[in-house]
Amino acid sequence: MIVSGRYGNPKPGEFLPGIVMPAEIHGLLRKRIAEINTADTVVNCLIAQARAESLVEALEVLKAIPAHAVERLYLLIEEAGSNRLSELHGQG
């Protein structure tokens, strides 16, 4: 998954422009968002979204990234979930 377009083009090491995090977390968050984007049912999409949000919540509690970055990540996850849910509802 490439996060660009509306969010700009991230530089090497960035998840989104201006958001740098350890490679392990970067990869895990990309995996969580990919799980949202490929969920095969509404329930699986909601579970994937909750897992991604939990990861961001942990980053927030640990103050691992700035508050503005936390908000951007929550918005990205919400958008991914909404888009996938719309797709799934359109298939039914």
trRosetta pair geometry for C-beta under 8 A, 3 or more apart (Angstrom, degrees):
i j d omega theta_ij theta_ji phi_ij phi_ji
1 30 5.9 -178 53 -162 109 91
1 33 6.0 -127 79 103 167 113
1 34 5.3 -152 -22 -80 126 88
1 37 6.6 146 -94 11 132 159
3 7 5.5 -27 161 67 93 143
3 10 6.3 43 79 -14 98 123
3 15 6.9 24 45 162 151 62
3 16 5.7 -77 127 -92 137 76
3 76 7.1 4 -138 -147 130 138
4 7 6.5 -122 -136 64 18 86
4 8 6.7 -77 -147 112 63 25
4 9 4.8 21 -130 -96 111 66
4 10 7.2 -117 -84 4 79 76
5 8 8.0 -60 68 -25 22 14
7 10 7.8 -2 120 -46 108 90
7 16 5.0 -78 169 -145 130 109
7 17 6.6 174 152 13 80 95
7 72 7.7 109 -133 -176 114 115
7 76 7.1 23 -79 -97 146 114
8 16 7.3 90 57 -179 95 78
8 17 4.1 -16 88 -15 133 142
9 17 6.9 63 70 -65 33 111
10 14 3.8 -154 -166 92 104 107
10 15 6.5 -133 -118 99 157 15
10 16 5.7 -125 -79 -147 115 16
10 17 5.3 -143 -96 -62 59 55
10 19 7.8 -58 -118 52 119 82
11 14 5.0 71 53 5 68 125
11 17 7.1 78 -4 -118 81 70
13 20 5.5 11 139 -130 98 103
13 23 8.0 -67 -129 -78 70 83
13 26 7.9 -109 -163 -85 43 162
14 17 6.0 43 152 -106 151 27
14 18 6.8 66 -144 20 131 21
14 19 5.8 102 -163 65 85 57
14 20 5.5 -61 -99 -80 65 70
15 19 4.7 -54 53 102 96 111
15 20 7.5 166 1 -103 80 23
15 21 5.9 9 -25 21 123 109
15 26 5.3 -152 -78 -130 98 88
15 29 6.4 2 -135 84 141 140
15 30 7.6 -148 -136 -58 96 90
15 73 7.6 18 112 -96 142 106
16 19 4.5 40 52 27 83 123
16 69 7.7 168 56 -144 113 85
16 72 5.9 -135 72 139 158 133
16 73 7.5 -158 1 -78 132 71
16 76 7.0 -146 -64 -62 139 149
18 69 7.1 -148 118 -92 92 100
19 65 6.3 30 -150 -157 91 138
19 69 4.5 136 -110 -142 104 116
19 72 6.6 -144 -55 79 139 136
19 73 7.2 144 -149 -58 161 101
20 65 8.0 172 67 -116 48 104
21 25 4.7 -82 144 85 122 122
21 26 5.2 161 78 -62 96 83
21 29 7.6 58 72 3 151 140
21 59 7.2 -41 -122 -127 138 134
21 64 6.7 57 -131 140 102 113
21 65 5.9 -44 -84 -69 105 122
22 25 4.9 81 65 13 87 103
22 26 6.7 -149 95 -11 40 92
23 26 5.3 -54 -141 37 31 119
23 27 6.2 30 161 -17 66 106
24 27 6.1 -57 -151 37 26 108
24 28 6.4 22 154 -16 62 110
25 28 5.6 -56 -144 40 33 111
25 29 6.1 32 158 -19 68 106
25 55 7.5 157 -156 179 89 113
25 59 7.0 109 -170 -85 144 115
25 64 7.4 168 -86 142 175 151
26 29 6.2 -59 -149 36 23 107
26 30 6.6 23 152 -17 60 108
27 30 5.7 -55 -149 36 32 112
27 31 6.4 35 152 -22 65 105
28 31 5.5 -51 -150 34 33 115
28 32 6.5 35 152 -20 65 103
28 55 6.4 -169 123 -136 112 147
29 32 5.5 -48 -147 34 35 113
29 33 6.5 32 155 -15 65 104
29 52 6.8 87 -147 -144 68 87
29 55 5.8 -174 -93 122 81 145
29 56 7.5 83 -121 -65 118 81
29 73 7.3 -59 -159 -149 140 124
30 33 5.9 -57 -148 39 31 107
30 34 6.2 35 152 -21 65 107
31 34 5.6 -55 -148 36 31 113
31 35 6.5 37 151 -24 64 102
32 35 5.6 -50 -154 29 33 115
32 36 7.0 36 148 -19 62 98
32 48 6.6 158 -171 -175 67 81
32 51 5.5 -149 -137 109 112 100
32 52 3.8 149 145 -90 126 86
32 55 5.9 -150 -28 8 165 146
32 77 7.9 -18 122 -115 113 112
33 36 5.5 -45 -155 29 40 114
33 37 6.4 36 149 -16 67 107
33 52 6.0 91 -68 -117 61 143
33 76 7.2 -32 -111 137 135 107
33 77 6.7 -115 -99 -104 91 72
33 80 5.4 -116 -154 -115 90 174
34 37 5.5 -57 -145 41 35 112
34 38 6.1 8 162 1 69 114
35 38 6.4 -70 -138 51 25 93
35 39 6.5 56 156 -63 62 85
35 44 8.0 -119 169 161 91 94
35 48 3.9 -162 120 -136 104 125
35 51 7.1 -10 81 66 148 133
35 52 7.6 -174 59 -50 108 107
36 39 6.0 -27 -154 -20 29 114
36 45 6.1 70 -150 -151 64 73
36 48 4.4 -176 -75 118 60 124
36 49 5.5 81 -109 -71 117 71
36 52 6.3 -32 -40 -18 124 145
36 77 7.1 167 -48 -153 164 71
36 80 4.6 76 109 133 141 117
36 81 5.5 -79 -158 -79 129 65
36 84 5.5 -164 158 -4 77 154
37 80 6.0 -68 -63 -166 84 109
37 83 7.9 -1 -112 90 75 115
37 84 5.9 -146 -115 -78 33 123
39 42 7.9 89 133 -102 127 12
39 44 4.2 174 -157 107 100 98
39 45 3.6 165 90 -75 160 69
39 47 7.9 151 -123 51 130 86
39 48 5.3 -139 -71 8 121 141
39 84 5.7 79 41 163 108 141
39 88 7.2 -39 99 -64 99 137
40 44 5.8 27 47 50 66 151
41 44 4.6 92 54 10 83 102
41 45 6.9 -142 94 -7 43 86
41 88 6.9 103 -158 -150 23 139
42 45 5.6 -56 -151 34 31 114
42 46 6.4 28 154 -17 66 106
42 85 6.3 63 -128 -129 85 85
42 88 5.4 169 -71 122 73 148
42 89 7.5 62 -84 -64 116 77
43 46 5.9 -56 -149 37 31 109
43 47 6.4 31 152 -19 65 106
44 47 5.6 -51 -145 37 34 113
44 48 6.2 36 155 -19 66 105
45 48 5.8 -55 -148 38 29 110
45 49 6.3 30 153 -20 64 107
45 81 6.2 129 163 -144 100 76
45 84 5.0 -175 -134 114 130 124
45 85 5.7 167 123 -73 154 76
45 88 6.3 -127 -25 -18 148 152
46 49 5.6 -50 -144 36 32 113
46 50 6.4 34 154 -20 64 104
46 81 7.4 77 -99 -153 48 120
46 85 7.9 60 -61 -86 80 116
47 50 5.7 -54 -149 35 31 111
47 51 6.4 31 152 -19 64 105
48 51 5.7 -54 -149 35 32 112
48 52 6.5 31 153 -18 65 105
48 81 7.8 177 87 -99 91 92
49 52 5.8 -55 -149 37 32 110
49 53 6.2 30 154 -17 66 108
49 77 6.1 127 -149 168 78 100
49 78 7.8 78 -157 -98 120 40
49 80 7.5 176 -103 89 92 95
49 81 4.0 44 -100 -95 136 132
50 53 5.7 -55 -145 39 31 111
50 54 6.3 37 153 -25 64 104
51 54 5.6 -51 -149 31 31 115
51 55 6.8 34 152 -20 62 101
52 55 5.8 -52 -156 30 34 113
52 56 6.7 29 149 -13 65 104
52 77 4.6 178 117 -129 128 127
52 80 7.8 -12 77 68 173 136
53 56 5.7 -55 -150 40 37 110
53 57 6.2 43 149 -25 67 104
53 74 6.8 57 -125 -122 88 80
53 77 5.7 165 -70 128 75 157
54 57 5.4 -49 -145 33 33 117
54 58 6.6 38 153 -22 63 99
55 58 5.8 -50 -154 30 32 112
55 59 6.8 33 148 -17 63 102
56 59 5.5 -50 -151 35 38 114
56 60 6.3 42 148 -22 67 104
56 70 6.1 128 177 -150 100 75
56 73 4.6 179 -119 115 129 128
56 74 5.8 171 130 -68 158 72
56 77 6.7 -123 -16 -17 144 146
57 60 5.4 -53 -150 35 33 116
57 61 6.3 32 154 -18 67 105
58 61 5.8 -52 -143 37 32 109
58 62 6.1 19 160 -7 65 113
58 64 7.9 15 123 7 72 132
59 62 6.1 -65 -143 48 25 103
59 64 4.5 -90 -151 54 72 116
59 65 5.2 5 167 18 119 104
59 70 6.4 -177 100 -101 106 94
59 73 7.5 30 63 53 146 165
60 63 7.4 18 177 -75 31 42
60 64 8.0 -56 -38 31 18 83
60 65 7.8 -46 -79 57 49 85
60 67 7.6 67 -135 -114 91 62
60 70 4.6 80 -90 -129 100 144
65 69 4.2 -90 151 87 117 138
65 70 6.1 152 88 -55 103 76
65 73 7.8 81 85 -18 151 137
66 69 4.8 96 62 5 77 104
66 70 7.3 -135 103 -8 42 86
67 70 5.4 -49 -150 29 37 116
67 71 6.6 37 154 -18 66 102
68 71 5.8 -51 -153 35 35 113
68 72 6.6 37 150 -19 65 105
69 72 5.6 -52 -149 36 35 113
69 73 6.4 35 153 -19 66 105
70 73 5.9 -58 -152 36 30 110
70 74 6.5 30 152 -18 65 105
71 74 5.7 -52 -148 35 32 112
71 75 6.4 32 154 -18 64 106
72 75 5.7 -56 -150 38 31 112
72 76 6.4 35 151 -22 65 105
73 76 5.5 -50 -146 34 34 114
73 77 6.4 32 155 -17 65 105
74 77 5.8 -57 -149 38 30 110
74 78 6.2 31 153 -20 65 108
75 78 5.6 -53 -143 38 31 113
75 79 6.2 32 156 -20 65 106
76 79 5.8 -56 -149 36 28 111
76 80 6.4 28 153 -19 63 106
77 80 5.7 -53 -146 36 31 111
77 81 6.3 30 155 -17 64 108
78 81 5.8 -57 -148 39 29 111
78 82 6.2 28 156 -18 65 108
79 82 5.8 -54 -143 38 29 110
79 83 6.2 29 158 -19 64 107
80 83 5.9 -57 -148 37 27 110
80 84 6.3 20 158 -14 64 109
81 84 6.0 -60 -145 40 28 105
81 85 6.1 27 159 -18 66 110
82 85 5.8 -56 -143 38 27 111
82 86 6.4 31 156 -21 63 105
83 86 5.8 -56 -153 33 29 112
83 87 6.6 29 151 -18 64 105
84 87 5.5 -52 -150 35 36 113
84 88 6.3 34 153 -18 68 106
85 88 5.6 -53 -144 38 33 111
85 89 6.2 32 156 -19 66 106
86 89 5.9 -56 -145 38 29 109
86 90 6.3 30 154 -21 63 109
87 90 5.7 -60 -152 36 29 113
87 91 6.7 31 152 -24 64 104
88 91 5.7 -52 -152 28 34 113
88 92 6.9 31 154 -22 64 104
89 92 6.0 -55 -153 28 35 110
